[in-house]
């Protein structure tokens, strides 16, 4: 083969490879705070929802905050422990949680800046709750196995949290003022009753509230149930009107890669080029979504923060998604979650009530 022909073939091959790459054009993008890292913990629910609330503060013109995820996590661990004891061990006690737990934690125990409480002891390199969670769970199991329970056990849980996460201050100074966690939470001006959880499943009546049956919903938080198209319409309306969305769903699919910054549901199973070449995706309807949930193919294993929209070169819609695993991937901790992925793998979302289109809000009487 002549040298000029070889060079031409190499140029064509390289040009074809470039064309095959995902090329995203950003549509709406709402301001959010910096990427964080939940590290070796199952606390994505707090990182996601705190990120969402930080965006809410930006949207409301209150400035940029760096709030403590672990202060809220600490409050929820104590609440889970009480729930576990009262239910005699017949409840979920784990690191997981949901967005409405963050809202409840703010009401129960307030919130503080990250600079006031990091949830790490001096010398800790990373957040790691595996041993702490095991210690508390073992203690609680032994407790509920007894015939009678004293009122001393909450102090033991508090001491365990102090040992692993450091004690939380009752009062603190910040920006030349003295605060408690509750007065600081009040100063933010976020009304807990303004935040709405939404889902879409056919085993519950549409436009009514329901309890979504997932293990991390230990607090039995309620969701308004919408048809799938309307659930997605809420997200599209929110992002087009300066709001962001806290997302809860499943990231166990082969089409999900945080490293590559892409989440898709390919129409062609077994493709070897999932993250290098955009192609057709599965058409997800209400029936397929329901089947995935009831077969446990869809579970609530991760929460993330939807902050914008984008399209690839084929015109496919994606949601620009802020993750909590550090600045990984080409997109520095963000990823592109396709419309099909959203429709199949969303368990629930949380939005501000004003992010719901009026026609839909009227149907759920919000």
C-alpha positions, -999 to 999 in steps of 0.1 A, spaced: 0 0 0 13 34 -8 23 57 20 -1 85 9 -30 60 9 -21 47 44 -21 83 57 -54 90 41 -70 59 57 -56 68 91 -70 103 88 -104 89 78 -103 65 108 -94 93 132 -121 116 118 -147 88 121 -136 82 157 -141 119 165 -175 119 150 -184 89 170 -177 106 203 -205 121 224 -207 158 218 -230 176 242 -246 210 237 -258 225 270 -293 239 271 -306 253 304 -281 253 332 -289 265 368 -261 276 391 -250 252 417 -222 249 442 -189 230 439 -187 192 436 -182 174 469 -173 138 478 -193 115 501 -163 92 501 -167 59 519 -203 65 531 -238 58 519 -248 95 525 -255 105 489 -290 115 501 -275 142 523 -249 154 498 -275 156 470 -301 174 490 -277 198 506 -264 206 471 -300 211 461 -307 235 491 -275 254 483 -289 260 448 -321 270 463 -303 297 484 -287 309 452 -320 310 434 -336 330 462 -308 355 461 -294 346 495 -258 340 484 -235 310 482 -234 287 512 -213 256 520 -236 237 544 -227 206 565 -240 174 551 -227 154 581 -246 175 607 -278 164 590 -266 128 587 -259 128 625 -294 139 632 -309 112 610 -287 84 625 -303 93 659 -338 94 645 -332 60 627 -320 45 660 -351 56 678 -373 43 650 -354 10 651 -359 5 688 -396 15 688 -402 -9 659 -384 -36 679 -357 -41 652 -382 -46 624 -371 -15 605 -342 -4 583 -310 9 600 -283 18 575 -263 47 561 -290 54 534 -317 80 534 -338 102 511 -342 138 504 -372 143 527 -350 131 555 -328 162 550 -358 184 553 -369 166 585 -334 168 599 -333 206 595 -366 208 614 -355 184 641 -319 195 646 -311 225 625 -281 229 602 -247 244 604 -220 256 579 -194 230 568 -167 250 584 -184 245 618 -189 208 615 -173 185 590 -182 152 605 -146 141 606 -123 137 636 -89 153 636 -66 132 615 -94 115 595 -85 115 558 -119 105 545 -155 101 556 -160 64 564 -191 52 583 -188 14 578 -175 6 613 -196 32 630 -228 19 613 -219 -16 623 -212 -7 659 -246 11 662 -265 -16 645 -250 -43 667 -257 -23 698 -293 -17 688 -299 -54 679 -287 -64 713 -309 -37 729 -341 -48 712 -333 -85 720 -336 -77 757 -369 -79 777 -368 -43 789 -351 -12 776 -339 16 798 -337 53 788 -299 53 787 -294 40 752 -297 73 733 -266 86 752 -247 55 739 -256 63 703 -246 99 709 -212 88 723 -207 65 693 -214 94 669 -190 116 688 -163 89 687 -165 86 649 -177 119 637 -168 144 664 -192 162 687 -215 187 672 -213 222 688 -244 235 707 -234 271 698 -209 285 673 -196 318 659 -200 324 622 -196 357 604 -193 377 636 -226 363 651 -234 336 676 -257 308 665 -273 275 673 -280 250 646 -316 259 648 -312 297 646 -288 293 617 -314 271 599 -341 297 606 -318 324 591 -317 307 558 -354 313 552 -361 279 537 -396 267 544 -397 229 548 -434 228 537 -424 243 503 -406 211 492 -425 184 475 -416 148 467 -430 133 435 -430 98 419 -447 77 393 -460 42 398 -492 25 387 -497 4 419 -507 37 436 -535 61 424 -523 90 403 -526 125 418 -527 112 454 -500 109 480 -484 75 486 -455 58 505 -429 46 481 -419 11 492 -381 13 493 -359 3 522 -344 38 527 -378 53 532 -376 44 569 -395 75 579 -424 67 556 -421 99 537 -450 105 513 -448 113 475 -474 127 452 -479 101 424 -479 114 388 -481 98 354 -446 94 340 -450 121 313 -461 146 339 -433 136 363 -408 144 335 -427 176 326 -421 188 362 -384 183 357 -383 201 323 -404 230 337 -382 233 368 -349 234 349 -363 259 323 -374 282 351 -344 285 373 -350 256 396 -330 224 402 -342 189 411 -331 164 437 -332 130 420 -334 95 436 -329 64 414 -309 34 403 -274 36 390 -268 -1 387 -274 -3 350 -247 -12 325 -255 20 308 -245 41 338 -208 52 340 -198 80 364 -163 76 350 -175 84 315 -201 109 326 -229 92 308 -261 73 318 -282 57 290 -306 29 283 -294 15 250 -320 0 226 -294 -25 215 -283 -48 243 -247 -58 246 -232 -29 228 -195 -25 233 -194 12 225 -219 25 250 -198 54 262 -181 63 230 -208 64 204 -244 78 208 -271 55 194 -308 47 198 -322 43 233 -351 22 247 -385 39 244 -396 38 281 -433 40 289 -452 36 321 -456 -1 318 -418 -8 313 -410 15 342 -435 -3 365 -421 -37 355 -386 -26 363 -396 -14 398 -417 -45 407 -390 -69 395 -364 -50 416 -344 -42 385 -349 -6 396 -340 2 432 -331 34 451 -294 30 453 -282 66 447 -293 102 448 -280 130 425 -287 166 417 -302 176 383 -290 211 374 -295 215 337 -303 200 303 -281 191 273 -285 173 239 -260 151 220 -253 154 183 -283 132 176 -307 155 194 -312 131 224 -322 149 256 -300 146 287 -302 160 322 -269 176 334 -264 159 367 -242 168 397 -228 137 414 -212 134 449 -182 112 441 -156 139 436 -144 155 404 -142 123 384 -147 119 346 -141 143 317 -170 164 332 -153 169 366 -180 151 387 -210 159 365 -227 134 341 -253 134 314 -284 113 323 -305 106 293 -343 111 291 -347 73 287 -326 67 318 -347 92 338 -379 76 327 -369 41 336 -347 45 366 -361 74 386 -376 64 420 -386 99 430 -377 136 429 -380 166 452 -387 201 440 -399 234 454 -436 238 450 -432 267 426 -413 243 402 -445 224 395 -465 236 365 -498 251 376 -519 225 357 -501 196 375 -501 214 409 -539 217 406 -543 180 400 -525 171 432 -542 200 450 -509 216 460 
